[in-house]
Amino acid sequence: MSMPVTMRALHQTSLNGPQDMRLVTDAPVPGPGRGEILIRVTAAGVNFAPSGSGGSCGRTATG
């Protein structure tokens, strides 16, 4: 199976929120470095909290 030359990617332009994420449809497919492998991803999800929002992913107990 041959690898494509381009891929789709999300580019986050700031830490202001998901409204600043842009879909790039012609990003170059990276080549694996020494000791690395390249895998094909067919589906992925993005959760805003760990995507650079700067907020805490957990809850703080009060009282």
The first five atom37 places (N, CA, C, CB, O) and aatype in JSON, in Angstrom:
{
  "aatype": [12, 15, 12, 14, 19, 16, 12, 1, 0, 10, 8, 5, 16, 15, 10, 2, 7, 14, 5, 3, 12, 1, 10, 19, 16, 3, 0, 14, 19, 14, 7, 14, 7, 1, 7, 6, 9, 10, 9, 1, 19, 16, 0, 0, 7, 19, 2, 13, 0, 14, 15, 7, 15, 7, 7, 15, 4, 7, 1, 16, 0, 16, 7],
  "atom_mask": [
    [1, 1, 1, 1, 1],
    [1, 1, 1, 1, 1],
    [1, 1, 1, 1, 1],
    [1, 1, 1, 1, 1],
    [1, 1, 1, 1, 1],
    [1, 1, 1, 1, 1],
    [1, 1, 1, 1, 1],
    [1, 1, 1, 1, 1],
    [1, 1, 1, 1, 1],
    [1, 1, 1, 1, 1],
    [1, 1, 1, 1, 1],
    [1, 1, 1, 1, 1],
    [1, 1, 1, 1, 1],
    [1, 1, 1, 1, 1],
    [1, 1, 1, 1, 1],
    [1, 1, 1, 1, 1],
    [1, 1, 1, 0, 1],
    [1, 1, 1, 1, 1],
    [1, 1, 1, 1, 1],
    [1, 1, 1, 1, 1],
    [1, 1, 1, 1, 1],
    [1, 1, 1, 1, 1],
    [1, 1, 1, 1, 1],
    [1, 1, 1, 1, 1],
    [1, 1, 1, 1, 1],
    [1, 1, 1, 1, 1],
    [1, 1, 1, 1, 1],
    [1, 1, 1, 1, 1],
    [1, 1, 1, 1, 1],
    [1, 1, 1, 1, 1],
    [1, 1, 1, 0, 1],
    [1, 1, 1, 1, 1],
    [1, 1, 1, 0, 1],
    [1, 1, 1, 1, 1],
    [1, 1, 1, 0, 1],
    [1, 1, 1, 1, 1],
    [1, 1, 1, 1, 1],
    [1, 1, 1, 1, 1],
    [1, 1, 1, 1, 1],
    [1, 1, 1, 1, 1],
    [1, 1, 1, 1, 1],
    [1, 1, 1, 1, 1],
    [1, 1, 1, 1, 1],
    [1, 1, 1, 1, 1],
    [1, 1, 1, 0, 1],
    [1, 1, 1, 1, 1],
    [1, 1, 1, 1, 1],
    [1, 1, 1, 1, 1],
    [1, 1, 1, 1, 1],
    [1, 1, 1, 1, 1],
    [1, 1, 1, 1, 1],
    [1, 1, 1, 0, 1],
    [1, 1, 1, 1, 1],
    [1, 1, 1, 0, 1],
    [1, 1, 1, 0, 1],
    [1, 1, 1, 1, 1],
    [1, 1, 1, 1, 1],
    [1, 1, 1, 0, 1],
    [1, 1, 1, 1, 1],
    [1, 1, 1, 1, 1],
    [1, 1, 1, 1, 1],
    [1, 1, 1, 1, 1],
    [1, 1, 1, 0, 1]
  ],
  "atom_positions": [
    [[0.85, -1.17, 0.0], [0.0, 0.0, 0.0], [0.9, 1.24, 0.0], [-0.96, -0.01, 1.22], [1.81, 1.35, 0.82]],
    [[0.64, 2.16, -0.9], [1.46, 3.37, -0.97], [0.91, 4.44, -0.04], [1.51, 3.89, -2.41], [-0.29, 4.5, 0.23]],
    [[1.8, 5.29, 0.44], [1.41, 6.38, 1.33], [1.13, 7.63, 0.49], [2.51, 6.67, 2.38], [1.85, 7.9, -0.47]],
    [[0.09, 8.38, 0.85], [-0.19, 9.63, 0.14], [0.89, 10.68, 0.44], [-1.58, 10.17, 0.51], [1.63, 10.55, 1.42]],
    [[0.97, 11.69, -0.38], [1.94, 12.76, -0.2], [1.41, 13.83, 0.76], [2.3, 13.39, -1.56], [2.19, 14.47, 1.46]],
    [[0.08, 14.02, 0.79], [-0.53, 15.01, 1.68], [-1.55, 14.35, 2.59], [-1.18, 16.13, 0.87], [-2.0, 13.23, 2.36]],
    [[-1.9, 15.1, 3.65], [-2.88, 14.62, 4.62], [-3.7, 15.8, 5.12], [-2.18, 13.88, 5.81], [-3.35, 16.96, 4.85]],
    [[-4.78, 15.52, 5.84], [-5.55, 16.57, 6.5], [-5.01, 16.75, 7.92], [-7.09, 16.22, 6.52], [-4.61, 15.78, 8.57]],
    [[-5.0, 17.99, 8.41], [-4.5, 18.28, 9.75], [-5.25, 19.46, 10.32], [-2.97, 18.57, 9.73], [-5.78, 20.29, 9.58]],
    [[-5.31, 19.55, 11.65], [-5.87, 20.72, 12.31], [-4.72, 21.61, 12.76], [-6.76, 20.31, 13.53], [-3.75, 21.13, 13.35]],
    [[-4.82, 22.89, 12.47], [-3.8, 23.85, 12.87], [-4.43, 24.81, 13.87], [-3.22, 24.63, 11.63], [-5.39, 25.5, 13.54]],
    [[-3.9, 24.85, 15.09], [-4.41, 25.74, 16.13], [-3.6, 27.01, 16.1], [-4.36, 25.06, 17.53], [-2.39, 26.98, 16.32]],
    [[-4.25, 28.15, 15.84], [-3.54, 29.41, 15.66], [-3.4, 30.22, 16.94], [-4.25, 30.25, 14.64], [-2.64, 31.18, 16.97]],
    [[-4.11, 29.85, 18.02], [-3.99, 30.55, 19.3], [-4.5, 29.64, 20.4], [-4.77, 31.89, 19.28], [-4.93, 28.51, 20.14]],
    [[-4.46, 30.14, 21.62], [-5.0, 29.39, 22.76], [-6.36, 29.92, 23.17], [-4.03, 29.45, 23.94], [-6.82, 29.64, 24.28]],
    [[-7.02, 30.67, 22.3], [-8.3, 31.29, 22.63], [-9.48, 30.35, 22.59], [-8.55, 32.42, 21.71], [-10.53, 30.66, 23.16]],
    [[-9.36, 29.22, 21.95], [-10.47, 28.28, 21.9], [-10.55, 27.58, 20.56], [0.0, 0.0, 0.0], [-9.76, 27.84, 19.66]],
    [[-11.52, 26.68, 20.44], [-11.63, 25.87, 19.22], [-11.98, 26.69, 17.99], [-12.65, 24.8, 19.41], [-11.79, 26.21, 16.87]],
    [[-12.49, 27.91, 18.16], [-12.81, 28.74, 17.0], [-11.55, 29.14, 16.22], [-13.56, 30.0, 17.46], [-11.65, 29.58, 15.08]],
    [[-10.38, 28.98, 16.82], [-9.13, 29.32, 16.15], [-8.43, 28.11, 15.56], [-8.2, 30.02, 17.11], [-7.24, 28.17, 15.23]],
    [[-9.15, 27.0, 15.42], [-8.59, 25.82, 14.76], [-8.98, 25.86, 13.29], [-9.1, 24.5, 15.43], [-10.13, 26.15, 12.96]],
    [[-8.04, 25.57, 12.43], [-8.26, 25.59, 10.99], [-7.9, 24.23, 10.39], [-7.44, 26.72, 10.32], [-6.89, 23.63, 10.73]],
    [[-8.75, 23.78, 9.49], [-8.49, 22.52, 8.8], [-7.55, 22.78, 7.63], [-9.8, 21.87, 8.31], [-7.83, 23.62, 6.77]],
    [[-6.45, 22.06, 7.6], [-5.49, 22.12, 6.5], [-5.66, 20.83, 5.71], [-3.99, 22.31, 7.01], [-5.43, 19.75, 6.25]],
    [[-6.05, 20.93, 4.45], [-6.33, 19.72, 3.67], [-5.15, 19.22, 2.86], [-7.48, 19.98, 2.75], [-5.22, 18.14, 2.27]],
    [[-4.06, 20.0, 2.81], [-2.91, 19.58, 2.0], [-1.6, 19.66, 2.78], [-2.82, 20.44, 0.76], [-0.57, 20.06, 2.24]],
    [[-1.64, 19.26, 4.05], [-0.42, 19.22, 4.86], [0.46, 18.06, 4.39], [-0.77, 19.07, 6.38], [-0.05, 17.0, 4.05]],
    [[1.77, 18.26, 4.36], [2.65, 17.17, 3.92], [2.67, 16.03, 4.94], [4.07, 17.69, 3.69], [2.65, 16.27, 6.15]],
    [[2.7, 14.82, 4.46], [2.82, 13.64, 5.33], [4.26, 13.59, 5.83], [2.43, 12.31, 4.57], [5.19, 13.59, 5.03]],
    [[4.45, 13.55, 7.17], [5.82, 13.53, 7.69], [6.49, 12.18, 7.45], [5.82, 13.84, 9.18], [5.82, 11.14, 7.42]],
    [[7.77, 12.2, 7.27], [8.54, 10.96, 7.14], [9.04, 10.53, 8.5], [0.0, 0.0, 0.0], [9.42, 11.38, 9.31]],
    [[9.06, 9.25, 8.78], [9.55, 8.79, 10.07], [11.05, 9.0, 10.19], [9.2, 7.31, 10.28], [11.8, 8.85, 9.22]],
    [[11.48, 9.36, 11.39], [12.91, 9.49, 11.67], [13.5, 8.15, 12.06], [0.0, 0.0, 0.0], [12.82, 7.13, 12.06]],
    [[14.77, 8.18, 12.38], [15.47, 6.95, 12.78], [14.83, 6.37, 14.04], [16.97, 7.22, 13.01], [14.67, 7.08, 15.03]],
    [[14.47, 5.11, 14.01], [13.86, 4.44, 15.14], [12.37, 4.72, 15.29], [0.0, 0.0, 0.0], [11.77, 4.35, 16.3]],
    [[11.76, 5.38, 14.31], [10.34, 5.7, 14.35], [9.59, 4.95, 13.27], [10.13, 7.21, 14.2], [10.19, 4.44, 12.32]],
    [[8.28, 4.88, 13.41], [7.43, 4.3, 12.38], [6.35, 5.31, 12.03], [6.81, 2.96, 12.85], [6.07, 6.22, 12.81]],
    [[5.76, 5.18, 10.88], [4.67, 6.04, 10.45], [3.41, 5.2, 10.39], [4.97, 6.71, 9.06], [3.39, 4.15, 9.75]],
    [[2.35, 5.66, 11.06], [1.08, 4.92, 11.05], [0.02, 5.75, 10.34], [0.63, 4.58, 12.49], [0.06, 6.98, 10.35]],
    [[-0.93, 5.06, 9.74], [-2.04, 5.73, 9.06], [-3.19, 5.85, 10.06], [-2.48, 4.94, 7.77], [-3.65, 4.86, 10.62]],
    [[-3.66, 7.08, 10.28], [-4.77, 7.35, 11.19], [-6.01, 7.58, 10.34], [-4.48, 8.59, 12.13], [-6.01, 8.45, 9.47]],
    [[-7.06, 6.8, 10.57], [-8.27, 6.94, 9.76], [-9.35, 7.75, 10.47], [-8.82, 5.58, 9.41], [-10.26, 8.25, 9.81]],
    [[-9.25, 7.9, 11.79], [-10.22, 8.71, 12.53], [-9.53, 9.24, 13.79], [-11.5, 7.89, 12.89], [-8.73, 8.54, 14.41]],
    [[-9.85, 10.47, 14.17], [-9.29, 11.07, 15.38], [-10.29, 12.06, 15.95], [-7.93, 11.77, 15.08], [-11.14, 12.57, 15.22]],
    [[-10.2, 12.32, 17.22], [-11.06, 13.3, 17.87], [-10.22, 14.35, 18.56], [0.0, 0.0, 0.0], [-9.06, 14.12, 18.89]],
    [[-10.81, 15.51, 18.77], [-10.13, 16.6, 19.46], [-10.98, 17.02, 20.64], [-9.86, 17.81, 18.5], [-12.15, 17.38, 20.48]],
    [[-10.4, 16.97, 21.82], [-11.06, 17.42, 23.04], [-10.46, 18.77, 23.38], [-10.89, 16.39, 24.21], [-9.24, 18.87, 23.55]],
    [[-11.26, 19.81, 23.5], [-10.74, 21.15, 23.69], [-9.87, 21.29, 24.93], [-11.87, 22.13, 23.76], [-8.85, 21.98, 24.88]],
    [[-10.22, 20.67, 26.05], [-9.48, 20.86, 27.29], [-7.99, 20.54, 27.15], [-10.08, 20.0, 28.38], [-7.17, 21.37, 27.55]],
    [[-7.59, 19.38, 26.61], [-6.16, 19.12, 26.5], [-5.52, 19.69, 25.23], [-5.92, 17.65, 26.55], [-4.33, 19.47, 25.01]],
    [[-6.26, 20.4, 24.41], [-5.69, 20.87, 23.16], [-5.02, 22.23, 23.27], [-6.76, 20.93, 22.12], [-4.85, 22.93, 22.27]],
    [[-4.63, 22.62, 24.49], [-3.9, 23.86, 24.65], [-4.72, 24.98, 25.24], [0.0, 0.0, 0.0], [-4.34, 26.15, 25.12]],
    [[-5.84, 24.66, 25.89], [-6.69, 25.71, 26.45], [-6.07, 26.35, 27.68], [-8.04, 25.14, 26.81], [-6.48, 27.44, 28.08]],
    [[-5.08, 25.7, 28.28], [-4.44, 26.24, 29.46], [-5.2, 26.0, 30.75], [0.0, 0.0, 0.0], [-4.73, 26.34, 31.83]],
    [[-6.37, 25.42, 30.63], [-7.2, 25.15, 31.81], [-6.88, 23.82, 32.42], [0.0, 0.0, 0.0], [-6.15, 23.01, 31.85]],
    [[-7.44, 23.59, 33.58], [-7.25, 22.33, 34.27], [-8.2, 21.29, 33.7], [-7.47, 22.5, 35.79], [-9.36, 21.59, 33.41]],
    [[-7.72, 20.09, 33.54], [-8.57, 19.0, 33.05], [-9.34, 18.35, 34.19], [-7.73, 17.94, 32.32], [-10.34, 17.66, 33.96]],
    [[-8.89, 18.57, 35.41], [-9.56, 17.95, 36.56], [-10.43, 18.95, 37.29], [0.0, 0.0, 0.0], [-10.54, 20.11, 36.91]],
    [[-11.05, 18.48, 38.35], [-11.9, 19.33, 39.16], [-11.21, 19.55, 40.51], [-13.32, 18.71, 39.35], [-10.51, 18.68, 41.02]],
    [[-11.42, 20.72, 41.05], [-10.84, 21.07, 42.35], [-11.91, 20.92, 43.41], [-10.25, 22.52, 42.34], [-13.01, 21.47, 43.29]],
    [[-11.6, 20.17, 44.45], [-12.55, 20.01, 45.56], [-12.5, 21.24, 46.45], [-12.25, 18.73, 46.39], [-11.42, 21.73, 46.78]],
    [[-13.66, 21.75, 46.83], [-13.72, 22.9, 47.73], [-14.54, 22.53, 48.95], [-14.33, 24.13, 47.01], [-15.34, 21.6, 48.92]],
    [[-14.33, 23.28, 50.03], [-15.15, 23.09, 51.23], [-14.47, 22.26, 52.18], [0.0, 0.0, 0.0], [-15.0, 21.99, 53.25]]
  ]
}
